[in-house]
Amino acid sequence: MRSAVCNTGSRPLKHLRTPLNLLTVWLSVLAAGFLLLPDRLDNVRHNHDIGHADGVAYAWQARALARGDGLRVPYITNFFHRYSQDFQRHDDHWGPLLSFVLAPVFRHHGPEANVARMTTVVISTLFLPLCFCMLVQALTARAWTGLPAALPLLYSEALMQDGMDLMNDQLLTGLLCLFLAALAASRRVPSLLLYCGPLIALAWYGKGSQIILFPFLAAGTALLHGPKFLLRREFLGAILFALALMFPRLQANTRTFGRPLHSTQSYVSSFFGLSRGAWIHWENGFYSIHWNQEPPGLRNRFDHPTLHARSMRRNGKAILRVHLLGLDAEPEDWSKLGPWPEYWAEALQKRDQILPRRDLAGEGPASESDTRIPWFSRLQLLGLAWGAVASLISVAVWIFRRFRKNAPPGGGFADPATLVFCFAGMQAVFVILFWEALLRLTFPAVIPALALPWTLLAVVLDALKRLRRHFLKTPTPAWGAPVLTLLLSLAILSNFHARAGTLSQTQRQSLRRPPPGEPRYPRIKAQAERMAEALPADAVLMCRNPWQTLWYAPETYRAIGLPNARPPELLAVAQHYGVTHLVFDRNRPGLRQFIRQNPEVFELVLRGRPPVYQIHYDKLPEGSLTPLHEIEPLWDARTGMRDEEEALRDRSNPEP
């Protein structure tokens, strides 16, 4: 059976048949990025700060890959699982997607922090806009639309700032745009569906939550091609490609943790974002020891309905704000939309009295003279509305065709918008339900949705083309599309070139902080260098920041995080992993007093803030360590969040 074709004109994907059109637009998008790239690289060229946990974890995995050691890392950071004692393990909290990109760069230019940062700047400036350009082209069946659609990403100060950090969110979002582009373009070329498989696998290596792409691929394929297409080799091949690339990680997870989809992120979800501040319980929850019981997980998030309701409202508001006001929006920018967000907030406030006014209400009422909705918000709101309407149309048409004999599947003019709207909604719902809507975590939901207005434009242009052919009955010259595409690209690039200098200067001035020439955490770097002089080459450290410490320390060192536990449990864990030196942390309960009471156990080998002690386990009083099989978590999200739930409920419903 012939594959369905999206009815976006009498000859679908006509302009995309000309490789010259595509190449012209792709080169134009890259040229615009290259105009900004030198200044952006200068922002990080002398930045030798490796960053905090996320960035260093990606860099460590990349360093191991570059040296041919696989994904093995020399640290243990959490205590949801009892790991082996040889430290040869893969990082099960930070996925290696960005590391796959950094590894060849490290191999040729060395594993340096500024090299890693320049790589992410290139991803933000070139890769992401190009991927979004391809998505818009596939959705609109026109090559030229990709250039004006992609340029706003280069204007975004938030994307520019985020691209300077070692984060994988923009890389992941670019891959998701390619996934959607391949799925949408398979309407005309079914074999393109095969590319969705590797893209699913790579996205899953970026964030385990992207396992949701499997059911979305099935639903999208059924929408575009009909349910019978799920038995075709193109769809089955995509699934097999994805599973084959995921197999090494799935096998390692099964062997080490007993579950192929193991991820510490699911445990963190039991508390992350439920409190008034996203990071309030991080120190307690992430570092508590759960060896002898099943740790909390996603399911436990729903055990706290009052906290969860507050979290969902806060997440929903954050995502909606970015959708309507753009990636650079701040909370106070709600006032630009007029008074109606405040009306909604007041309604919620009166309904359940859960959140104080400053957290729920719009931050300051809009003045009567400033209630005009910005043009971007109007355009994006129109796109979201069109996506919702298109989804209803596509579902209705799909159901109708199921009852028609010999009706070709798919082919609806609303299918492209439906695809993007449902994808963005799926990503947004996941963050709203299970996580905290930090700006960078909204990229997969927000950036693909920026294509919705362009799908509506494509429908309008197709209608005009049909009217033109009906009345004029003259074919368009074969050379028309390439020439017009080239002229349009030159005009847009000329205008962008004239603005590039001012744009770079404005973005440089908008940086939240000047890019440091020294590490952001200079104390950690200085202490690691002092450790290299005072500690033996085979030292095993227990410290609060194992990632950064090891990055600056000798490569023979190993480290584990500092568990959130009392001294008897803390030292039992240290002995299990063969820790030789303890880097003191005042936030661990009773640790200072325990050290003072047992001076013969802790030998001060490095003074400073914080001090470093060598541990002599043979001098510990008998019975002073808790047996490993008896260790219980000092803080458990199931009970800790329950107490907070009850307290919030009491405040929300005071007794008369």
C-alpha positions as CSV (number, residue, x, y, z in Angstrom):
1,M,0.0,0.0,0.0
2,R,1.3,3.4,-0.9
3,S,2.3,5.5,2.1
4,A,0.0,8.4,3.0
5,V,0.9,11.9,2.0
6,C,0.1,15.0,4.1
7,N,-2.3,17.2,2.1
8,T,-0.3,20.4,2.4
9,G,-0.8,21.2,-1.3
10,S,-1.5,19.5,-4.6
11,R,2.1,18.3,-4.7
12,P,3.3,17.6,-1.1
13,L,6.8,18.4,-0.2
14,K,7.4,19.9,-3.6
15,H,10.0,22.4,-2.5
16,L,11.8,19.8,-0.5
17,R,12.4,17.7,-3.5
18,T,15.0,20.3,-4.6
19,P,18.2,19.7,-2.6
20,L,19.4,23.1,-3.6
21,N,16.6,24.7,-1.6
22,L,17.4,22.8,1.5
23,L,21.2,23.3,1.2
24,T,20.7,27.1,0.7
25,V,18.6,27.4,3.8
26,W,20.8,25.2,5.9
27,L,23.9,27.1,4.9
28,S,22.1,30.4,5.7
29,V,21.2,29.2,9.2
30,L,24.8,28.2,9.8
31,A,26.1,31.5,8.4
32,A,23.9,33.4,10.8
33,G,25.2,31.3,13.7
34,F,28.8,31.8,12.5
35,L,28.3,35.6,12.7
36,L,27.7,35.3,16.5
37,L,30.0,32.4,17.2
38,P,33.4,34.2,17.6
39,D,32.1,36.5,20.3
40,R,30.3,33.7,22.1
41,L,33.5,31.6,22.0
42,D,35.4,34.5,23.5
43,N,33.1,34.4,26.5
44,V,34.3,31.0,27.5
45,R,37.7,30.7,25.8
46,H,39.6,31.6,29.1
47,N,37.0,30.0,31.4
48,H,38.7,27.1,33.1
49,D,35.9,26.4,35.5
50,I,34.7,22.9,35.1
51,G,31.4,23.7,36.8
52,H,29.4,21.8,39.4
53,A,28.1,18.3,39.5
54,D,26.2,18.1,36.2
55,G,29.0,19.6,34.1
56,V,31.8,17.6,35.7
57,A,29.9,14.4,35.4
58,Y,29.5,14.9,31.7
59,A,33.2,15.8,31.4
60,W,34.4,12.8,33.4
61,Q,32.5,10.4,31.2
62,A,33.9,12.2,28.1
63,R,37.4,12.0,29.4
64,A,37.0,8.2,30.0
65,L,35.6,7.7,26.5
66,A,38.4,9.8,24.9
67,R,41.0,7.6,26.6
68,G,39.4,4.3,25.6
69,D,38.1,3.4,29.1
70,G,34.4,3.3,28.2
71,L,32.1,5.2,30.5
72,R,33.7,4.2,33.8
73,V,34.0,7.0,36.3
74,P,36.1,7.1,39.5
75,Y,33.5,8.3,42.0
76,I,30.3,7.2,43.7
77,T,27.9,10.1,44.3
78,N,24.7,8.7,45.8
79,F,23.5,5.9,48.1
80,F,20.3,4.6,46.6
81,H,22.2,1.5,45.6
82,R,25.1,-0.5,47.1
83,Y,27.8,-0.4,44.4
84,S,30.8,-2.7,44.1
85,Q,34.0,-1.6,45.8
86,D,36.2,-1.3,42.8
87,F,34.8,2.0,41.6
88,Q,34.5,0.7,38.0
89,R,31.0,1.8,37.2
90,H,29.0,4.0,34.9
91,D,27.3,7.1,36.2
92,D,23.7,6.3,36.6
93,H,22.5,9.8,37.4
94,W,23.9,11.9,34.5
95,G,23.4,10.4,31.1
96,P,26.3,10.3,28.6
97,L,24.7,12.0,25.6
98,L,26.8,15.2,25.9
99,S,29.8,13.0,26.7
100,F,29.5,11.3,23.4
101,V,30.0,14.7,21.7
102,L,32.8,15.9,24.1
103,A,34.8,12.7,23.8
104,P,36.2,13.2,20.3
105,V,36.8,16.9,21.1
106,F,38.7,15.9,24.2
107,R,40.7,13.4,22.2
108,H,42.0,16.1,19.8
109,H,42.2,19.1,22.0
110,G,42.6,17.8,25.5
111,P,40.2,17.4,28.4
112,E,40.0,21.0,29.4
113,A,37.1,22.9,30.8
114,N,37.3,25.7,28.3
115,V,37.3,23.1,25.4
116,A,34.2,21.6,26.8
117,R,32.5,24.9,27.2
118,M,33.3,26.0,23.6
119,T,31.8,22.7,22.4
120,T,28.5,23.5,24.1
121,V,28.6,27.0,22.7
122,V,28.8,25.5,19.2
123,I,25.9,23.2,20.0
124,S,23.8,26.2,21.1
125,T,24.8,28.5,18.3
126,L,24.9,26.1,15.3
127,F,23.4,22.7,16.1
128,L,20.1,23.6,17.8
129,P,19.1,26.3,15.3
130,L,19.9,24.0,12.4
131,C,17.8,21.1,13.9
132,F,14.9,23.4,14.5
133,C,15.2,24.7,10.9
134,M,14.9,21.1,9.7
135,L,11.8,20.5,11.9
136,V,10.0,23.5,10.5
137,Q,10.9,22.5,6.9
138,A,9.5,19.0,7.5
139,L,6.3,20.3,9.0
140,T,5.6,23.0,6.5
141,A,6.8,21.1,3.4
142,R,8.8,24.2,2.4
143,A,12.5,24.9,2.6
144,W,12.5,28.7,3.0
145,T,10.4,28.6,6.3
146,G,13.4,27.1,8.2
147,L,15.5,30.3,8.1
148,P,13.1,32.9,9.6
149,A,11.9,30.2,12.1
150,A,15.4,29.4,13.4
151,L,16.8,32.9,13.8
152,P,14.8,33.8,17.0
153,L,16.8,31.0,18.7
154,L,20.0,33.1,18.0
155,Y,18.4,36.2,19.6
156,S,17.6,34.4,22.8
157,E,19.8,35.5,25.7
158,A,18.7,32.5,27.8
159,L,19.9,30.0,25.2
160,M,23.1,31.9,24.8
161,Q,23.7,31.9,28.6
162,D,22.7,28.2,28.9
163,G,25.0,27.3,26.1
164,M,28.0,28.5,28.0
165,D,27.5,25.8,30.7
166,L,28.2,22.1,30.5
167,M,24.6,21.0,30.2
168,N,23.0,18.6,27.7
169,D,19.5,20.2,27.4
170,Q,20.1,22.0,24.1
171,L,21.8,19.0,22.6
172,L,18.9,16.8,23.7
173,T,16.3,19.4,22.3
174,G,18.1,19.4,19.0
175,L,17.9,15.7,18.7
176,L,14.2,15.8,19.6
177,C,13.6,18.3,16.8
178,L,15.4,15.9,14.4
179,F,13.2,13.0,15.7
180,L,10.1,15.0,15.0
181,A,11.4,16.1,11.6
182,A,12.1,12.5,10.6
183,L,8.7,11.4,11.7
184,A,6.9,14.2,9.9
185,A,9.0,13.8,6.7
186,S,8.2,10.1,6.7
187,R,4.7,11.1,5.3
188,R,6.4,11.4,1.9
189,V,9.4,9.1,2.4
190,P,8.6,6.3,4.7
191,S,12.2,5.1,5.0
192,L,13.0,8.3,7.0
193,L,11.1,6.6,9.8
194,L,14.2,4.5,10.4
195,Y,16.1,7.5,11.6
196,C,13.7,7.9,14.5
197,G,15.2,4.7,16.1
198,P,18.8,6.0,16.6
199,L,17.4,9.4,17.7
200,I,15.2,7.8,20.3
201,A,18.3,5.9,21.7
202,L,20.4,9.0,21.8
203,A,17.7,11.0,23.5
204,W,17.3,8.2,26.1
205,Y,21.1,8.4,26.7
206,G,20.5,12.1,27.4
207,K,17.6,11.7,29.8
208,G,16.0,8.4,30.8
209,S,12.6,10.1,30.8
210,Q,12.8,10.1,27.0
211,I,11.7,6.4,27.0
212,I,8.3,8.0,26.4
213,L,9.4,8.5,22.8
214,F,8.6,4.8,22.1
215,P,4.8,5.2,22.6
216,F,4.9,8.6,20.9
217,L,6.5,7.1,17.8
218,A,3.8,4.4,17.7
219,A,1.0,7.0,18.1
220,G,2.6,9.4,15.6
221,T,3.1,6.6,13.0
222,A,-0.5,5.4,13.4
223,L,-1.7,9.0,13.0
224,L,0.3,9.7,9.8
225,H,0.2,6.3,8.2
226,G,-2.5,4.3,9.8
227,P,-2.4,1.4,12.4
228,K,-1.4,-1.2,9.8
229,F,1.9,0.7,9.3
230,L,3.0,-0.4,12.7
231,L,3.7,-3.8,11.2
232,R,5.8,-2.4,8.3
233,R,9.5,-2.8,8.3
234,E,10.1,0.9,8.5
235,F,8.5,1.2,12.0
236,L,9.8,-2.2,13.3
237,G,13.2,-1.3,12.0
238,A,13.2,2.0,13.9
239,I,12.2,0.1,17.1
240,L,15.0,-2.5,16.6
241,F,17.6,0.2,15.9
242,A,16.7,2.0,19.1
243,L,16.8,-1.1,21.2
244,A,20.1,-2.2,19.6
245,L,21.8,1.1,20.5
246,M,20.3,1.0,24.0
247,F,21.2,-2.6,24.7
248,P,24.7,-2.0,26.2
249,R,23.2,0.3,28.8
250,L,20.2,-1.8,29.4
251,Q,22.4,-4.8,29.9
252,A,24.7,-3.0,32.3
253,N,21.8,-1.7,34.3
254,T,20.3,-5.2,34.6
255,R,23.6,-6.7,35.6
256,T,24.4,-4.0,38.2
257,F,21.0,-2.9,39.5
258,G,18.6,-5.7,38.6
259,R,16.5,-3.4,36.4
260,P,17.2,-2.4,32.8
261,L,15.7,1.1,33.2
262,H,17.4,1.9,36.4
263,S,17.8,5.6,37.1
264,T,18.4,7.6,40.2
265,Q,16.3,10.4,38.7
266,S,13.2,8.4,39.5
267,Y,14.2,8.2,43.2
268,V,14.9,11.9,43.3
269,S,11.4,12.6,41.9
270,S,9.9,11.4,45.2
271,F,10.9,14.8,46.7
272,F,12.4,17.1,44.1
273,G,10.2,20.2,43.5
274,L,7.6,19.3,46.1
275,S,8.8,21.8,48.6
276,R,8.6,25.5,48.3
277,G,12.2,25.5,46.9
278,A,13.3,22.9,44.5
279,W,16.6,22.2,46.2
280,I,15.5,22.3,49.9
281,H,15.6,18.5,50.4
282,W,18.4,17.7,47.9
283,E,21.1,17.3,50.6
284,N,18.9,15.1,52.7
285,G,17.2,13.0,50.0
286,F,20.0,12.5,47.5
287,Y,22.7,11.5,50.0
288,S,20.6,9.4,52.5
289,I,21.5,5.7,52.5
290,H,18.8,3.3,51.1
291,W,20.8,0.1,50.9
292,N,18.5,-2.1,52.9
293,Q,15.1,-1.1,51.6
294,E,13.5,-0.1,48.4
295,P,14.1,3.6,47.9
296,P,11.1,6.0,47.2
297,G,10.3,6.7,43.6
298,L,7.9,8.4,41.2
299,R,4.9,6.6,42.6
300,N,5.5,8.2,46.1
301,R,5.2,11.7,44.6
302,F,1.4,11.1,44.4
303,D,1.3,10.2,48.1
304,H,1.4,13.9,48.9
305,P,-1.5,15.4,47.0
306,T,-1.4,18.9,48.6
307,L,2.3,19.3,47.9
308,H,1.9,17.7,44.5
309,A,-0.9,20.1,43.6
310,R,1.2,23.1,44.6
311,S,4.1,21.7,42.5
312,M,2.0,21.2,39.4
313,R,0.5,24.7,39.6
314,R,4.0,26.2,39.9
315,N,5.3,24.0,37.1
316,G,2.3,24.8,34.9
317,K,2.7,28.5,35.4
318,A,6.4,28.4,34.6
319,I,5.9,26.4,31.4
320,L,3.0,28.6,30.3
321,R,5.0,31.7,30.9
322,V,7.9,30.5,28.7
323,H,5.4,29.4,26.0
324,L,3.6,32.8,25.9
325,L,6.4,35.2,26.7
326,G,9.5,33.5,25.3
327,L,12.6,31.8,26.7
328,D,13.9,35.1,28.1
329,A,10.8,35.8,30.2
330,E,11.1,36.6,33.9
331,P,8.3,35.9,36.5
332,E,7.5,39.6,36.6
333,D,6.9,39.7,32.9
334,W,3.4,38.2,33.5
335,S,2.2,41.8,33.8
336,K,2.8,42.3,30.0
337,L,-0.1,40.0,29.3
338,G,-2.5,42.3,31.1
339,P,-4.6,41.5,34.2
340,W,-6.0,38.1,33.3
341,P,-3.1,36.0,34.7
342,E,-3.8,37.7,38.0
343,Y,-7.5,36.9,37.8
344,W,-6.6,33.2,37.4
345,A,-4.2,33.4,40.3
346,E,-6.8,35.1,42.5
347,A,-9.3,32.3,41.7
348,L,-6.8,29.6,42.6
349,Q,-6.0,31.6,45.8
350,K,-9.6,31.7,46.9
351,R,-10.2,28.0,45.9
352,D,-7.9,26.3,48.2
353,Q,-5.7,28.8,50.0
354,I,-2.6,26.6,49.5
355,L,-0.1,29.2,48.2
356,P,0.6,32.6,49.6
357,R,-0.3,35.5,47.2
358,R,3.2,36.2,46.2
359,D,3.7,32.7,44.9
360,L,0.4,32.3,43.1
361,A,-0.6,35.7,41.9
362,G,0.8,37.6,38.9
363,E,3.7,39.5,40.2
364,G,2.2,43.0,40.2
365,P,-0.9,44.1,38.4
366,A,-0.6,45.5,34.9
367,S,-1.2,49.2,34.6
368,E,-4.1,50.3,32.5
369,S,-1.8,51.8,29.9
370,D,0.3,48.6,29.6
371,T,-2.2,45.8,28.8
372,R,-1.3,45.2,25.2
373,I,-0.2,41.6,24.6
374,P,3.3,41.5,22.9
375,W,3.3,40.4,19.3
376,F,5.3,37.3,20.2
377,S,2.7,36.2,22.8
378,R,-0.1,36.8,20.3
379,L,1.7,34.7,17.7
380,Q,2.5,31.9,20.0
381,L,-0.9,31.9,21.6
382,L,-2.3,31.6,18.0
383,G,0.0,28.7,17.4
384,L,-1.0,26.9,20.5
385,A,-4.7,27.4,19.8
386,W,-4.2,26.1,16.2
387,G,-2.4,23.1,17.7
388,A,-5.3,22.3,19.9
389,V,-7.8,22.7,17.1
390,A,-5.7,20.7,14.7
391,S,-5.4,17.9,17.2
392,L,-9.2,17.6,17.4
393,I,-9.5,17.7,13.6
394,S,-6.8,15.0,13.1
395,V,-8.4,12.7,15.7
396,A,-11.9,13.2,14.1
397,V,-10.6,12.5,10.6
398,W,-8.6,9.5,11.9
399,I,-11.6,8.0,13.5
400,F,-13.8,8.7,10.5
401,R,-11.4,7.0,8.1
402,R,-11.2,3.9,10.3
403,F,-14.9,3.3,9.3
404,R,-14.4,3.9,5.6
405,K,-13.4,1.0,3.4
406,N,-10.3,1.5,1.3
407,A,-9.7,5.0,2.6
408,P,-6.1,6.0,2.6
409,P,-4.8,6.6,6.2
410,G,-3.5,9.9,7.4
411,G,-3.1,12.8,5.0
412,G,-4.8,15.4,7.0
413,F,-3.7,19.0,6.6
414,A,-3.8,19.3,10.4
415,D,-1.5,16.4,11.1
416,P,1.8,18.4,11.3
417,A,0.4,20.7,14.0
418,T,-1.1,17.8,15.8
419,L,2.2,16.0,15.9
420,V,4.0,19.0,17.4
421,F,1.2,20.0,19.8
422,C,1.0,16.5,21.2
423,F,4.7,16.2,21.5
424,A,5.1,19.5,23.3
425,G,2.2,18.6,25.6
426,M,3.7,15.2,26.4
427,Q,7.0,16.8,27.4
428,A,5.3,19.5,29.4
429,V,3.0,17.1,31.3
430,F,6.0,14.9,32.2
431,V,7.8,17.9,33.8
432,I,4.7,19.2,35.4
433,L,3.9,15.8,37.0
434,F,7.2,14.5,38.0
435,W,9.9,17.2,38.2
436,E,10.5,20.9,38.6
437,A,10.1,23.3,35.7
438,L,13.6,24.8,35.6
439,L,14.0,26.8,32.5
440,R,16.5,24.4,30.8
441,L,14.1,21.5,31.5
442,T,11.4,23.2,29.6
443,F,13.3,23.3,26.3
444,P,12.0,20.0,24.9
445,A,8.4,21.2,25.5
446,V,8.8,24.9,24.5
447,I,11.2,25.0,21.5
448,P,9.4,22.4,19.2
449,A,6.2,24.3,20.0
450,L,7.7,27.4,18.4
451,A,7.0,25.7,15.1
452,L,3.2,25.7,15.5
453,P,2.6,29.2,14.0
454,W,4.6,28.1,10.9
455,T,2.4,25.0,10.4
456,L,-0.6,27.4,10.4
457,L,1.1,29.6,7.8
458,A,1.7,26.5,5.6
459,V,-2.0,25.7,5.6
460,V,-2.8,29.3,4.6
461,L,-0.2,29.3,1.8
462,D,-1.4,26.0,0.5
463,A,-5.0,27.3,0.3
464,L,-3.7,30.4,-1.6
465,K,-1.8,28.2,-4.0
466,R,-4.9,26.1,-4.7
467,L,-6.8,29.3,-5.5
468,R,-4.1,30.6,-7.7
469,R,-4.0,27.3,-9.7
470,H,-7.8,27.3,-10.0
471,F,-8.0,30.8,-11.4
472,L,-4.7,31.2,-13.3
473,K,-4.1,27.6,-14.4
474,T,-0.4,28.3,-15.0
475,P,2.3,26.1,-13.5
476,T,5.1,27.6,-11.4
477,P,8.4,27.7,-13.3
478,A,10.9,25.0,-12.1
479,W,13.5,27.6,-11.4
480,G,11.1,29.8,-9.3
481,A,11.5,28.1,-5.9
482,P,15.4,27.9,-5.9
483,V,15.7,31.5,-7.0
484,L,13.2,32.9,-4.5
485,T,14.7,30.8,-1.7
486,L,18.1,32.2,-2.5
487,L,16.9,35.8,-2.7
488,L,15.0,35.5,0.5
489,S,18.0,33.9,2.3
490,L,20.3,36.7,1.1
491,A,17.9,39.4,2.2
492,I,17.4,37.9,5.7
493,L,21.2,37.3,6.1
494,S,22.0,40.8,5.0
495,N,19.6,42.2,7.7
496,F,21.0,39.8,10.3
497,H,24.6,40.7,9.4
498,A,23.8,44.4,10.0
499,R,22.4,43.5,13.4
500,A,24.9,40.9,14.5
501,G,27.4,43.3,16.1
502,T,24.8,45.0,18.2
503,L,23.2,41.7,19.1
504,S,26.5,40.2,20.3
505,Q,27.2,43.3,22.4
506,T,23.7,43.2,24.0
507,Q,24.0,39.6,24.8
508,R,27.5,40.0,26.3
509,Q,26.1,42.8,28.6
510,S,23.2,40.5,29.6
511,L,25.4,37.8,31.1
512,R,24.4,37.1,34.7
513,R,28.1,37.1,35.7
514,P,31.3,37.7,33.8
515,P,32.8,34.3,32.7
516,P,35.5,33.7,35.3
517,G,39.1,33.1,34.5
518,E,39.4,31.0,37.6
519,P,37.1,28.3,38.8
520,R,33.7,29.3,40.2
521,Y,34.6,27.2,43.2
522,P,38.3,28.2,43.8
523,R,38.4,26.6,47.2
524,I,37.8,23.1,45.7
525,K,40.6,23.6,43.1
526,A,43.1,24.9,45.7
527,Q,42.3,22.1,48.1
528,A,42.7,19.4,45.4
529,E,46.1,20.8,44.5
530,R,47.2,20.8,48.2
531,M,45.9,17.2,48.5
532,A,48.1,16.2,45.6
533,E,51.1,17.2,47.7
534,A,50.0,15.9,51.1
535,L,48.1,12.6,50.3
536,P,49.4,9.3,48.8
537,A,48.7,8.5,45.2
538,D,46.2,5.8,46.0
539,A,44.0,8.0,48.2
540,V,40.3,7.4,48.3
541,L,38.4,10.5,49.4
542,M,35.0,11.0,51.0
543,C,33.9,14.5,50.3
544,R,30.9,16.7,49.5
545,N,32.1,17.5,45.9
546,P,33.8,14.3,44.6
547,W,33.4,15.4,40.9
548,Q,35.2,18.7,41.0
549,T,37.8,17.5,43.6
550,L,38.8,14.5,41.4
551,W,38.9,16.7,38.3
552,Y,41.7,18.8,39.8
553,A,43.3,16.0,41.8
554,P,45.7,13.3,40.6
555,E,44.1,10.8,38.3
556,T,44.9,7.9,40.6
557,Y,42.5,9.3,43.3
558,R,39.1,7.8,43.9
559,A,36.2,9.4,45.8
560,I,32.7,8.9,47.1
561,G,30.1,11.5,48.2
562,L,29.5,12.3,51.8
563,P,26.4,10.4,52.9
564,N,23.7,12.1,54.9
565,A,24.1,9.9,57.9
566,R,25.3,9.9,61.5
567,P,29.0,9.1,62.1
568,P,28.5,5.3,62.9
569,E,26.7,4.9,59.5
570,L,28.9,7.3,57.7
571,L,32.1,5.5,58.7
572,A,30.6,2.1,58.0
573,V,30.0,3.3,54.4
574,A,33.5,4.7,54.3
575,Q,35.0,1.4,55.4
576,H,33.0,-0.5,52.9
577,Y,34.3,1.5,50.0
578,G,37.9,1.7,51.3
579,V,37.9,5.4,52.0
580,T,41.3,6.5,53.3
581,H,40.7,10.3,53.8
582,L,37.7,12.2,55.0
583,V,37.1,15.9,53.9
584,F,35.1,17.4,56.8
585,D,31.7,18.8,56.2
586,R,29.9,20.7,59.0
587,N,26.4,19.8,57.6
588,R,26.7,16.1,58.6
589,P,25.0,15.6,62.0
590,G,27.4,14.9,64.9
591,L,30.5,14.5,62.7
592,R,32.5,17.3,64.4
593,Q,31.8,16.0,67.9
594,F,32.6,12.4,66.8
595,I,36.0,13.5,65.5
596,R,36.8,15.4,68.7
597,Q,35.9,12.4,70.8
598,N,38.0,10.0,68.7
599,P,41.2,11.9,67.9
600,E,43.2,8.7,67.5
601,V,40.9,7.6,64.6
602,F,41.2,10.9,62.7
603,E,44.7,12.1,61.9
604,L,44.7,15.7,60.6
605,V,46.8,15.6,57.4
606,L,45.7,18.9,55.8
607,R,44.6,22.0,57.6
608,G,42.3,24.5,56.0
609,R,38.6,25.0,55.3
610,P,37.6,22.3,55.3
611,P,40.3,20.1,57.0
612,V,41.2,16.6,55.7
613,Y,41.6,13.7,58.0
614,Q,43.2,10.3,57.4
615,I,41.0,7.5,58.9
616,H,42.5,4.7,61.1
617,Y,39.8,2.1,61.2
618,D,41.9,-0.1,63.5
619,K,41.6,2.4,66.3
620,L,37.9,2.7,66.2
621,P,36.2,1.6,69.4
622,E,34.7,-1.9,69.1
623,G,31.0,-1.8,68.0
624,S,31.1,1.9,67.1
625,L,30.2,1.3,63.5
626,T,26.7,0.3,62.4
627,P,26.6,-3.0,60.6
628,L,25.9,-2.5,56.9
629,H,22.8,-4.6,56.9
630,E,21.3,-2.4,59.6
631,I,21.8,1.0,58.1
632,E,18.5,2.9,57.6
633,P,18.1,6.2,55.8
634,L,18.4,9.3,58.0
635,W,15.9,11.1,55.8
636,D,13.3,9.2,53.7
637,A,11.1,11.1,51.3
638,R,8.1,9.0,52.2
639,T,8.1,10.2,55.8
640,G,9.9,13.5,55.4
641,M,7.5,14.7,52.8
642,R,4.5,13.3,54.7
643,D,5.3,15.6,57.6
644,E,5.6,18.6,55.2
645,E,2.3,17.6,53.6
646,E,0.5,17.5,56.9
647,A,2.0,20.9,57.9
648,L,0.9,22.5,54.7
649,R,-2.6,21.0,54.9
650,D,-2.9,22.4,58.4
651,R,-1.9,25.9,57.3
652,S,-4.3,25.7,54.3
653,N,-7.3,24.6,56.4
654,P,-7.0,26.3,59.8
655,E,-9.4,25.2,62.5
656,P,-12.2,27.7,63.1
